[in-house]
């Protein structure tokens, strides 16, 4: 169901039943349906083991998908060396990370990306991520009954 709010207490769009309550979500936000689909697909893909991602567990798997098929990092956290000592910083873009980043005992730069939370994805970002995940699953040869059921349902909705 899709409606457009035209004024306080006024709308246009789909016909609604008088006297009924509805749950309404903003059309540009990710939907509960997208959330359920994404997590169902992740679960199916992970359980098959047909992926070639370098992961050790389900959380690593989900994060790998969000990084490589999804919106990626929302920000970058780093430890910077300054004249007064070390300082923690955060920037939105990797290009904005200063050059004087501290290095740990193994010689690694002290820089971490923070993945964008699925709950903060826009509807468009969710659709794009789900489409890339579906393509990856198809390329990996997933053909379980549950996956085929989901694919058929998605095809019927188009």
C-alpha positions in Angstrom: 0.0 0.0 0.0 1.3 3.4 -0.9 -0.2 6.8 0.2 0.9 10.4 -0.1 0.2 12.7 2.8 -1.2 15.9 1.3 -2.0 17.9 4.4 -2.6 17.2 8.1 -5.0 14.3 8.3 -5.3 14.1 4.5 -3.8 11.6 2.1 -4.2 10.4 -1.5 -3.2 7.0 -3.0 -4.4 3.5 -2.3 -8.0 2.9 -1.1 -8.1 2.2 2.6 -10.8 0.6 4.6 -12.7 3.1 6.8 -12.4 2.2 10.5 -9.2 0.2 10.0 -5.7 0.9 11.4 -2.6 0.7 9.2 1.1 0.5 9.8 2.7 3.1 7.6 6.4 3.4 6.8 8.0 6.3 4.9 8.5 5.2 1.3 12.2 6.1 1.1 13.1 4.1 4.3 14.0 0.5 4.1 11.0 -1.7 4.8 10.4 -4.6 7.1 9.9 -6.8 4.1 13.3 -5.9 2.7 14.8 -6.6 6.2 13.2 -10.0 6.3 14.3 -10.8 2.8 17.9 -9.8 3.3 18.3 -11.8 6.4 16.6 -14.8 4.9 18.9 -14.7 1.9 22.0 -14.3 4.2 20.9 -17.3 6.2 20.3 -19.5 3.2 23.6 -18.5 1.5 25.6 -19.0 4.7 24.1 -22.4 5.5 25.0 -23.7 2.0 28.6 -22.9 2.4 28.7 -22.1 -1.4 30.3 -18.7 -1.0 34.0 -17.9 -1.4 34.2 -15.2 1.2 37.1 -15.2 3.7 34.9 -15.5 6.8 34.9 -17.6 10.0 31.4 -17.2 11.2 27.9 -15.8 10.4 28.7 -12.3 11.7 31.8 -12.1 9.5 29.7 -13.3 6.6 27.0 -10.7 7.1 29.6 -7.9 7.5 31.5 -9.1 4.4 28.3 -8.9 2.4 27.5 -5.4 3.8 31.0 -4.2 3.0 31.4 -5.7 -0.5 27.8 -5.9 -1.8 26.2 -3.2 0.4 26.8 0.4 1.3 30.2 -0.3 2.9 31.8 1.8 5.5 29.8 4.8 7.0 32.9 6.3 8.6 36.5 5.6 9.5 38.1 5.7 12.9 41.8 6.2 13.4 44.5 6.9 16.0 46.5 10.0 15.0 49.9 11.0 16.2 50.0 14.7 17.1 52.5 17.0 18.7 50.6 16.7 22.0 50.3 12.9 21.9 47.9 10.4 20.3 44.3 11.3 19.4 41.3 9.3 18.3 39.5 10.7 15.2 36.7 9.9 12.9 35.9 11.0 9.3 33.3 10.1 6.7 35.6 9.6 3.8 38.8 7.5 3.5 40.4 10.4 1.6 39.9 12.6 4.7 42.0 10.4 7.0 45.2 12.3 8.0 48.6 10.9 7.0 50.1 10.8 10.5 48.2 7.7 11.6 49.7 5.7 14.4 51.1 2.2 13.6 50.7 -0.8 15.9 53.5 -3.2 17.0 52.9 -5.3 13.8 53.3 -2.3 11.5 49.6 -2.0 10.8 48.0 1.5 10.5 45.6 2.1 13.3 42.6 2.7 11.1 39.2 1.0 11.2 36.2 1.2 9.0 32.7 1.3 10.6 30.1 -0.5 8.5 26.8 1.3 7.8 24.1 -0.3 9.9 21.4 -2.2 7.9 18.8 -0.2 9.8 20.3 3.0 8.4 20.2 1.8 4.7 17.8 3.7 2.5 15.2 1.7 0.6 17.3 2.1 -2.6 20.5 0.9 -0.9 18.6 -2.1 0.4 17.2 -2.9 -3.0 20.7 -2.6 -4.6 22.3 -4.8 -1.9 19.6 -7.4 -2.2 20.0 -7.5 -6.0 23.7 -7.9 -5.7 23.3 -10.6 -3.1 20.8 -12.5 -5.3 23.2 -12.3 -8.3 26.1 -13.6 -6.1 23.8 -16.5 -4.9 22.8 -17.3 -8.5 26.5 -17.3 -9.6 27.3 -19.6 -6.7 24.7 -22.1 -7.9 22.3 -21.9 -4.9 19.2 -24.0 -5.7 17.7 -25.0 -2.3 14.0 -25.3 -2.1 13.7 -22.2 0.1 15.9 -20.1 -2.2 13.9 -21.1 -5.3 10.6 -20.3 -3.4 11.9 -16.8 -2.6 13.1 -16.3 -6.2 9.7 -17.4 -7.6 7.9 -15.1 -5.2 10.1 -12.2 -6.2 9.5 -12.9 -9.9 5.8 -13.1 -9.4 5.8 -9.6 -7.7 7.5 -8.0 -10.7 
